[in-house]
Amino acid sequence: MNKAHYDLIIIGSGTAGLSAGLYAGRYRMKTLVIGAEFGGETASAGVIENYPGVKAIDGYDLEKIIHEQAQSLGVEIKPARVKEVRRDEAEHCFTVATDDAAYRGNTLIFTTGAERRKLGLPNEDNLRGRGVHYCVTCDGPVYSGKTIALVGGGDASIEGANLAAEYVQKIYLIVRGKEITAEVINLERFRKLGGKIEVLLENEVKEIVGADKLEKLVLAKPHNGSTDLAADGLFVEVGAVPNVELPKRLGVELDERGYIKTDTMMKTNVDGIFAAGDAVNHFGSFKQDITAAALGAVAATSAYNDHKVHGELCMLHAMPAPAVDH
């Protein structure tokens, strides 16, 4: 089966992937972006108010703009699920297969992101971006002067509470365990918040109530005599799991937390493979659209520089052998 050939294939169509595509297009690389979920997490994040140059924009609209920018530069973007990636016999040659097609690329960028851990409650997905959120830095300012509930007892939730306390009126921190575990410096700051925050230990959210927007939460145990808890917003900060199964199959090295390990220019240990966005841990737990876009741009630049040196190897292997005169 003949495969369409590209200088660069980007797996993942969120902010990092589309930004990498935009830069690759500017480098005049023949580029394909493949992603099953348009815009990644950002597309369903609700209103974004911290992306430079844009005062406020819906996450889906932001992704649409970057998508259109990349396409205007000749980048092909295909909505599909990648089921297999393999390294061909030739050096610097990769095959990416979807359910109904296969493509060959000289270089790869993985921007497969990370899945935010959810509570797994029935109404959770329905109210995402309409009262249910997974990033205080991204969406917290929307609740200025209001009451929020924050689920989680680790460092991410404490950092989120410290940040949210600057603008919300009240925070309920709901912790399943018997105690909070966080870095000392973050915990010290948290304890200075006083009456603005109320900690509910050994409790959890059992139900998220609301039709078009969040109305209230139902707790496993009563608080102040009731299992109903009124809140304008719910933030789930219980960590994330990077999507790294595909790069792992190619021998890409992971760090101690399970994220793709790269150098400062987003190069992995496998020649010709790069990574960007939430699948890497470049900025630790600080994962934003602006950092994803930056990492995507760096990864595309590295892929371009790599392609200038090795770009012909895969193509030479793909060419039919010359006829032999007898």
C-alpha positions as CSV (number, residue, x, y, z in Angstrom):
1,M,0.0,0.0,0.0
2,N,1.4,3.4,-1.0
3,K,1.6,5.8,1.9
4,A,1.4,9.6,1.7
5,H,4.8,10.9,2.7
6,Y,5.4,13.9,5.0
7,D,8.5,15.7,6.3
8,L,6.8,15.8,9.7
9,I,3.8,14.1,11.3
10,I,2.4,15.6,14.5
11,I,0.3,13.3,16.7
12,G,-2.2,15.3,18.7
13,S,-4.3,18.3,17.7
14,G,-4.4,20.4,20.8
15,T,-2.6,23.7,21.4
16,A,0.8,22.1,21.3
17,G,0.1,20.1,18.2
18,L,-1.5,22.9,16.2
19,S,1.2,25.4,17.3
20,A,3.8,22.9,16.2
21,G,2.0,22.6,12.9
22,L,1.8,26.4,12.5
23,Y,5.6,26.7,12.9
24,A,6.3,23.7,10.7
25,G,4.2,25.3,8.0
26,R,6.2,28.5,8.3
27,Y,9.3,26.4,7.8
28,R,7.7,25.0,4.6
29,M,7.7,21.5,5.8
30,K,5.2,19.1,4.4
31,T,3.3,18.5,7.6
32,L,0.4,16.4,8.8
33,V,-1.4,16.8,12.1
34,I,-3.5,13.9,13.3
35,G,-5.8,14.0,16.3
36,A,-8.9,12.3,17.4
37,E,-10.1,15.2,19.6
38,F,-10.1,18.7,18.0
39,G,-8.4,21.2,20.3
40,G,-7.6,18.8,23.1
41,E,-8.5,19.8,26.6
42,T,-8.7,23.5,25.7
43,A,-11.6,23.1,23.3
44,S,-13.9,22.2,26.1
45,A,-12.3,24.3,28.9
46,G,-14.8,27.2,28.6
47,V,-13.7,30.9,28.7
48,I,-9.9,31.5,28.7
49,E,-8.7,34.9,30.0
50,N,-5.0,34.4,30.3
51,Y,-3.8,33.8,26.7
52,P,-1.7,36.8,25.6
53,G,-3.2,39.1,23.1
54,V,-6.8,37.9,23.7
55,K,-8.8,39.5,26.6
56,A,-11.3,36.6,26.8
57,I,-12.1,33.8,24.4
58,D,-13.8,30.5,24.4
59,G,-11.3,27.6,24.3
60,Y,-12.9,26.1,21.2
61,D,-12.7,29.4,19.4
62,L,-9.0,29.7,20.3
63,E,-8.2,26.3,19.0
64,K,-10.2,27.1,15.8
65,I,-8.0,30.2,15.2
66,I,-4.7,28.2,15.6
67,H,-6.2,25.4,13.4
68,E,-7.0,27.9,10.6
69,Q,-3.6,29.6,10.9
70,A,-1.8,26.2,10.4
71,Q,-4.1,25.3,7.5
72,S,-3.4,28.6,5.8
73,L,0.3,27.6,5.7
74,G,-0.5,24.3,3.9
75,V,-0.6,22.0,7.0
76,E,-2.9,19.0,6.6
77,I,-5.1,18.3,9.6
78,K,-6.9,15.0,9.8
79,P,-9.4,14.1,12.6
80,A,-8.5,10.5,13.3
81,R,-7.4,8.1,16.0
82,V,-3.8,6.9,15.7
83,K,-3.8,3.2,16.5
84,E,-0.2,2.4,15.6
85,V,3.2,4.1,15.2
86,R,6.2,2.1,14.1
87,R,9.8,2.8,13.0
88,D,10.5,1.5,9.6
89,E,13.6,-0.4,8.6
90,A,15.1,2.7,7.1
91,E,16.7,5.3,9.3
92,H,14.5,8.3,10.0
93,C,11.4,6.7,8.6
94,F,8.2,6.3,10.6
95,T,4.7,4.9,9.7
96,V,1.6,6.2,11.4
97,A,-1.5,4.2,11.0
98,T,-5.1,5.3,11.7
99,D,-8.2,3.1,11.4
100,D,-8.4,3.6,7.7
101,A,-5.1,4.9,6.4
102,A,-1.3,4.9,6.9
103,Y,1.2,7.8,6.5
104,R,5.0,7.9,6.4
105,G,7.0,10.7,8.0
106,N,10.6,11.6,8.3
107,T,10.1,13.1,11.8
108,L,7.5,12.8,14.5
109,I,6.2,15.1,17.3
110,F,4.1,13.6,20.0
111,T,1.7,16.1,21.5
112,T,-0.7,13.5,22.9
113,G,-1.4,15.5,26.1
114,A,-2.5,14.2,29.5
115,E,-5.9,13.2,30.8
116,R,-7.0,15.2,33.8
117,R,-8.2,12.8,36.5
118,K,-12.0,13.1,36.9
119,L,-14.4,12.2,39.7
120,G,-16.3,9.9,37.4
121,L,-19.7,11.2,38.4
122,P,-22.7,11.0,36.0
123,N,-23.2,14.8,35.4
124,E,-19.5,15.7,35.4
125,D,-18.9,15.8,31.6
126,N,-22.3,17.5,31.0
127,L,-21.3,20.5,33.2
128,R,-17.7,20.8,32.1
129,G,-16.9,24.4,31.4
130,R,-20.3,25.3,33.0
131,G,-19.4,25.0,36.6
132,V,-17.0,22.0,36.5
133,H,-13.4,22.7,35.8
134,Y,-9.9,21.1,36.1
135,C,-7.6,24.1,36.1
136,V,-7.8,26.9,38.7
137,T,-5.1,28.9,36.8
138,C,-7.2,28.7,33.6
139,D,-10.7,29.2,34.9
140,G,-10.5,30.4,38.5
141,P,-10.7,34.1,37.8
142,V,-14.2,33.6,36.4
143,Y,-15.4,33.1,39.9
144,S,-14.2,36.4,41.4
145,G,-16.2,37.2,44.5
146,K,-18.0,33.8,44.4
147,T,-17.9,30.5,46.2
148,I,-16.1,27.5,44.9
149,A,-15.4,23.9,45.9
150,L,-12.0,22.3,45.3
151,V,-11.5,18.6,45.3
152,G,-8.1,17.2,46.2
153,G,-5.7,17.0,49.1
154,G,-2.3,17.1,47.3
155,D,0.0,19.8,46.3
156,A,-1.9,20.7,43.1
157,S,-5.1,21.4,45.1
158,I,-3.3,23.5,47.7
159,E,-1.6,25.6,45.0
160,G,-5.0,26.0,43.4
161,A,-6.6,27.1,46.7
162,N,-3.8,29.6,47.3
163,L,-4.3,31.1,43.9
164,A,-8.1,31.1,44.0
165,A,-8.1,32.7,47.4
166,E,-6.9,35.9,45.7
167,Y,-10.2,36.5,44.0
168,V,-13.0,34.2,45.3
169,Q,-15.0,34.9,48.4
170,K,-15.1,31.3,49.8
171,I,-13.4,28.0,49.2
172,Y,-14.5,24.6,50.3
173,L,-11.6,22.1,50.1
174,I,-12.9,18.6,49.9
175,V,-10.3,16.0,50.9
176,R,-11.1,12.2,50.8
177,G,-8.2,11.4,53.1
178,K,-7.5,12.2,56.7
179,E,-5.0,14.9,56.0
180,I,-3.5,17.3,53.4
181,T,-0.2,16.4,51.8
182,A,1.6,19.3,50.1
183,E,4.9,21.1,50.0
184,V,5.7,22.9,53.2
185,I,5.9,26.4,51.6
186,N,2.5,25.9,49.9
187,L,1.0,24.5,53.1
188,E,2.2,27.5,55.1
189,R,0.6,29.9,52.7
190,F,-2.6,27.9,52.7
191,R,-2.9,28.0,56.5
192,K,-2.8,31.8,56.4
193,L,-6.0,32.0,54.4
194,G,-8.1,32.0,57.5
195,G,-11.9,32.0,57.3
196,K,-11.9,32.3,53.5
197,I,-11.3,28.5,53.3
198,E,-13.0,25.6,55.0
199,V,-11.5,22.1,54.8
200,L,-13.8,19.1,54.7
201,L,-11.6,16.0,55.6
202,E,-12.7,12.4,55.0
203,N,-15.4,13.6,52.6
204,E,-16.1,13.5,48.9
205,V,-18.5,14.6,46.2
206,K,-21.1,12.0,45.5
207,E,-23.3,14.0,43.1
208,I,-23.0,17.1,40.8
209,V,-26.4,18.7,40.5
210,G,-27.4,21.1,37.6
211,A,-28.9,21.2,34.2
212,D,-27.4,24.0,32.2
213,K,-24.9,25.0,35.0
214,L,-23.7,23.8,38.4
215,E,-26.3,24.3,41.1
216,K,-25.0,22.4,44.0
217,L,-22.9,19.4,45.2
218,V,-24.1,16.4,47.2
219,L,-21.5,15.2,49.7
220,A,-20.9,11.7,51.1
221,K,-21.1,13.1,54.7
222,P,-23.1,16.0,56.1
223,H,-21.4,19.3,56.5
224,N,-23.1,21.8,58.9
225,G,-26.0,19.4,59.1
226,S,-26.6,18.8,55.4
227,T,-25.1,16.8,52.6
228,D,-26.0,19.6,50.1
229,L,-23.2,22.1,49.5
230,A,-23.9,25.3,47.5
231,A,-21.1,26.3,45.2
232,D,-20.8,28.4,42.0
233,G,-17.9,26.3,40.7
234,L,-16.3,23.0,41.2
235,F,-12.5,22.5,40.6
236,V,-11.1,19.0,40.4
237,E,-7.4,19.0,41.1
238,V,-6.5,15.3,41.6
239,G,-3.7,15.1,39.1
240,A,-3.3,14.0,35.5
241,V,-2.1,10.9,33.6
242,P,0.0,11.6,30.4
243,N,-0.9,9.8,27.2
244,V,2.3,8.1,26.4
245,E,1.4,4.6,25.2
246,L,2.3,5.3,21.6
247,P,5.8,6.8,22.2
248,K,6.6,4.1,24.7
249,R,6.1,1.4,22.0
250,L,8.9,3.2,20.0
251,G,11.3,3.1,22.9
252,V,10.9,6.7,23.9
253,E,12.2,7.2,27.4
254,L,9.9,8.5,30.2
255,D,10.8,10.5,33.3
256,E,10.2,9.4,36.9
257,R,6.6,10.7,36.8
258,G,5.7,8.9,33.5
259,Y,5.9,11.9,31.2
260,I,7.9,11.9,27.9
261,K,11.5,12.8,28.7
262,T,13.0,15.5,26.4
263,D,16.0,17.8,26.3
264,T,15.6,21.6,26.3
265,M,14.8,21.5,22.6
266,M,12.1,18.9,23.0
267,K,14.2,16.1,21.5
268,T,13.6,12.6,22.9
269,N,16.1,9.8,23.2
270,V,14.9,8.3,19.8
271,D,16.4,10.0,16.8
272,G,13.8,11.9,14.8
273,I,11.2,11.9,17.6
274,F,10.2,15.0,19.5
275,A,7.5,15.8,22.0
276,A,5.6,18.9,23.4
277,G,2.6,20.0,25.5
278,D,1.1,18.2,28.5
279,A,2.7,14.9,27.6
280,V,6.0,16.3,28.8
281,N,6.9,17.7,32.2
282,H,9.0,20.6,31.0
283,F,7.5,23.1,33.3
284,G,6.5,20.7,36.1
285,S,2.9,20.9,37.1
286,F,2.4,24.3,35.4
287,K,0.6,23.3,32.2
288,Q,-1.1,26.1,30.3
289,D,-2.0,26.9,26.7
290,I,0.8,29.4,26.5
291,T,3.4,26.8,27.6
292,A,1.9,24.2,25.3
293,A,2.1,26.6,22.4
294,A,5.7,27.5,23.2
295,L,6.8,23.9,23.5
296,G,5.1,23.1,20.2
297,A,7.0,25.9,18.5
298,V,10.3,24.6,19.9
299,A,9.6,21.0,18.9
300,A,8.7,22.1,15.3
301,T,12.0,24.1,15.1
302,S,14.0,21.1,16.3
303,A,12.2,18.8,13.8
304,Y,13.0,21.3,11.0
305,N,16.7,21.4,11.9
306,D,16.7,17.6,12.1
307,H,15.0,17.3,8.8
308,K,17.5,19.5,7.1
309,V,20.2,17.0,8.0
310,H,18.4,13.7,7.7
311,G,15.4,14.4,5.6
312,E,16.5,12.6,2.5
313,L,17.2,9.2,4.2
314,C,13.6,8.1,4.4
315,M,12.8,9.3,0.9
316,L,15.8,7.4,-0.6
317,H,14.6,4.2,1.0
318,A,11.1,4.8,-0.3
319,M,12.2,5.2,-3.9
320,P,12.1,2.1,-6.1
321,A,15.4,0.4,-7.0
322,P,16.8,1.5,-10.3
323,A,16.5,-0.9,-13.2
324,V,19.5,-3.0,-13.9
325,D,20.7,-3.4,-17.5
326,H,21.6,-6.9,-18.6
